[in-house]
Amino acid sequence: MKELLKELHTYKLGKIVEHVPLKEHTTYRVGGTADAFIYPKTATDLVKIMKLIKTYQVPYFVLGKGSNVLFSDRPFHGLIIKLDELDEVKIRGQIVTVGAGYSLMKLSSLVARKGLSGLEFASGIPGSVGGAIYMNAGAYKKDMGYIVTKVKVLTPSGRIISMVNRELNFHYRSSFFQQHKDYIVLEATLKLQQGVKEEILALMQERKERRLETQPLEYPSAGSVFRNPENQYAGKLIEDIGLKGLTRGGAMISPKHANFIVNVGNATSQDIKDLMDLVKVTVKDNYHIDLKVEQELVNWE
Ligand SMILES: Cc1cc2nc3c(=O)[nH]c(=O)nc-3n(C[C@H](O)[C@H](O)[C@H](O)COP(=O)(O)OP(=O)(O)OC[C@H]3O[C@@H](n4cnc5c(N)ncnc54)[C@H](O)[C@@H]3O)c2cc1C
């Protein structure tokens, strides 16, 4: 790691910050300390960074806004790559080209103010464009798969290529990138529709109010913990067994929304993981259903 950092400094491939508490970069506000973060300014810098990572065989992780990850409490001995500076947006008619580091919420409000429709579903999703494509983030029966036409990606062999929608295998909270974790999303092209600005903004406002009413947004969380099993709602299953309000250390199954685990006071990652495991076992015992965690567990055994 030391040698890698030395080279990264020498070649000036982006801002480097060492010994970073992951709780400052995850919406759960938990996680151990990472050896270092790097913020490449361009895709070309990222290509060089990935080459060096391979040479020195250092573990790495591409982190978006940290709104769908649960890092363990252990130190992360490796490099965290943050694409915050790949944040250019171009809008030409109904076509939007946007860097992977751009905030999805910011984008949905930017295009709404231009009267473009298609991203209303994303106004309450606090991720990056890259993370949203990886997760195929969605809501209200819409997801990224409906609007992404192509993405620019960095392949494991160090090439930058374009991939079109049909190659990206978008399904419910799933995409090509979950099966190919060594591909990195650099940029996305979205196709939106012309709509009526006032109607789009009104719909987004209505949904925001609904989220505030139904989701525990006053506490740190990473959104829904479990994927909905076919024709069921994970939250309803958890609520019906009476698990709402259950706590482990500083983590709690939200009394407002049973599919959220919230950090109500200095939770550890282990507290959250313990609740996840407990819910899984209890749901399995009661309904014979295997709940699947929607969030990415990183740096666990
Ligand atoms: C309050 C709240 C509400 C939420 N509501 C919703 C919702 O309605 N619908 C929904 O789908 N989700 C929801 N989420 C979850 C989360 O916001 C989304 O999954 C989001 O898309 C994650 O993006 P991120 O940038 O935070 O990704 P991260 O959490 O940083 O990373 C998630 C995964 O994506 C990978 N990744 C990130 N960037 C890239 C990249 N450029 N290239 C390749 N891989 C990458 C990471 O390596 C990681 O494996 C919610 C979360 C919160 C906290």
The ligand as an SDF file (V2000), in Angstrom:
LIG
                    3D

 53 58  0  0  0  0  0  0  0  0999 V2000
  -32.9100    7.1120    2.7140 C   0  0  0  0  0  0  0  0  0  0  0  0
  -32.5960    6.2010    1.5740 C   0  0  0  0  0  0  0  0  0  0  0  0
  -33.5720    5.9230    0.6330 C   0  0  0  0  0  0  0  0  0  0  0  0
  -33.2850    5.0650   -0.4300 C   0  0  0  0  0  0  0  0  0  0  0  0
  -34.2650    4.8150   -1.3520 N   0  0  0  0  0  0  0  0  0  0  0  0
  -34.0040    4.0110   -2.3940 C   0  0  0  0  0  0  0  0  0  0  0  0
  -35.0170    3.7400   -3.3840 C   0  0  0  0  0  0  0  0  0  0  0  0
  -36.1230    4.2450   -3.3360 O   0  0  0  0  0  0  0  0  0  0  0  0
  -34.6890    2.8960   -4.4090 N   0  0  0  0  0  0  0  0  0  0  0  0
  -33.4640    2.3380   -4.5200 C   0  0  0  0  0  0  0  0  0  0  0  0
  -33.2260    1.5920   -5.4760 O   0  0  0  0  0  0  0  0  0  0  0  0
  -32.4930    2.5650   -3.5980 N   0  0  0  0  0  0  0  0  0  0  0  0
  -32.7380    3.3880   -2.5480 C   0  0  0  0  0  0  0  0  0  0  0  0
  -31.7530    3.6250   -1.6190 N   0  0  0  0  0  0  0  0  0  0  0  0
  -30.4590    2.9170   -1.7280 C   0  0  0  0  0  0  0  0  0  0  0  0
  -29.3510    3.6560   -2.4970 C   0  0  0  0  0  0  0  0  0  0  0  0
  -29.5230    5.0620   -2.4240 O   0  0  0  0  0  0  0  0  0  0  0  0
  -29.2740    3.2310   -3.9600 C   0  0  0  0  0  0  0  0  0  0  0  0
  -29.0350    1.8590   -4.0900 O   0  0  0  0  0  0  0  0  0  0  0  0
  -28.1530    3.9990   -4.7240 C   0  0  0  0  0  0  0  0  0  0  0  0
  -28.2780    3.7250   -6.0800 O   0  0  0  0  0  0  0  0  0  0  0  0
  -26.7410    3.6290   -4.2810 C   0  0  0  0  0  0  0  0  0  0  0  0
  -25.8500    4.5260   -4.8940 O   0  0  0  0  0  0  0  0  0  0  0  0
  -24.4730    4.9510   -4.1980 P   0  0  0  0  0  0  0  0  0  0  0  0
  -23.7660    5.8860   -5.1100 O   0  0  0  0  0  0  0  0  0  0  0  0
  -24.7220    5.4380   -2.8290 O   0  0  0  0  0  0  0  0  0  0  0  0
  -23.7330    3.5660   -4.1740 O   0  0  0  0  0  0  0  0  0  0  0  0
  -22.7890    2.9880   -3.0250 P   0  0  0  0  0  0  0  0  0  0  0  0
  -23.6240    2.6470   -1.8430 O   0  0  0  0  0  0  0  0  0  0  0  0
  -21.6400    3.8800   -2.8070 O   0  0  0  0  0  0  0  0  0  0  0  0
  -22.3060    1.6520   -3.7230 O   0  0  0  0  0  0  0  0  0  0  0  0
  -23.2170    0.6100   -4.0210 C   0  0  0  0  0  0  0  0  0  0  0  0
  -22.5330   -0.3660   -4.9770 C   0  0  0  0  0  0  0  0  0  0  0  0
  -22.3450    0.2980   -6.2290 O   0  0  0  0  0  0  0  0  0  0  0  0
  -20.9900    0.1640   -6.6400 C   0  0  0  0  0  0  0  0  0  0  0  0
  -20.6290    1.3700   -7.4030 N   0  0  0  0  0  0  0  0  0  0  0  0
  -20.7490    2.6530   -7.0330 C   0  0  0  0  0  0  0  0  0  0  0  0
  -20.3210    3.4620   -8.0050 N   0  0  0  0  0  0  0  0  0  0  0  0
  -19.9020    2.6710   -9.0160 C   0  0  0  0  0  0  0  0  0  0  0  0
  -19.3300    2.9120  -10.3000 C   0  0  0  0  0  0  0  0  0  0  0  0
  -19.0990    4.1420  -10.7490 N   0  0  0  0  0  0  0  0  0  0  0  0
  -19.0150    1.8360  -11.0620 N   0  0  0  0  0  0  0  0  0  0  0  0
  -19.2290    0.5720  -10.6240 C   0  0  0  0  0  0  0  0  0  0  0  0
  -19.7610    0.2830   -9.4170 N   0  0  0  0  0  0  0  0  0  0  0  0
  -20.0940    1.3220   -8.6250 C   0  0  0  0  0  0  0  0  0  0  0  0
  -20.2050    0.0640   -5.3330 C   0  0  0  0  0  0  0  0  0  0  0  0
  -18.9400   -0.5430   -5.5520 O   0  0  0  0  0  0  0  0  0  0  0  0
  -21.1450   -0.7800   -4.5020 C   0  0  0  0  0  0  0  0  0  0  0  0
  -20.9440   -2.1420   -4.7950 O   0  0  0  0  0  0  0  0  0  0  0  0
  -32.0160    4.4900   -0.5510 C   0  0  0  0  0  0  0  0  0  0  0  0
  -31.0190    4.7820    0.4020 C   0  0  0  0  0  0  0  0  0  0  0  0
  -31.3030    5.6410    1.4450 C   0  0  0  0  0  0  0  0  0  0  0  0
  -30.2290    5.9510    2.4430 C   0  0  0  0  0  0  0  0  0  0  0  0
  1  2  1  0
  2  3  1  0
  2 52  2  0
  3  4  2  0
  4  5  1  0
  4 50  1  0
  5  6  2  0
  6  7  1  0
  6 13  1  0
  7  8  2  0
  7  9  1  0
  9 10  1  0
 10 11  2  0
 10 12  1  0
 12 13  2  0
 13 14  1  0
 14 15  1  0
 14 50  1  0
 15 16  1  0
 16 17  1  0
 16 18  1  0
 18 19  1  0
 18 20  1  0
 20 21  1  0
 20 22  1  0
 22 23  1  0
 23 24  1  0
 24 25  2  0
 24 26  1  0
 24 27  1  0
 27 28  1  0
 28 29  2  0
 28 30  1  0
 28 31  1  0
 31 32  1  0
 32 33  1  0
 33 34  1  0
 33 48  1  0
 34 35  1  0
 35 36  1  0
 35 46  1  0
 36 37  1  0
 36 45  1  0
 37 38  2  0
 38 39  1  0
 39 40  1  0
 39 45  2  0
 40 41  1  0
 40 42  2  0
 42 43  1  0
 43 44  2  0
 44 45  1  0
 46 47  1  0
 46 48  1  0
 48 49  1  0
 50 51  2  0
 51 52  1  0
 52 53  1  0
M  END
$$$$
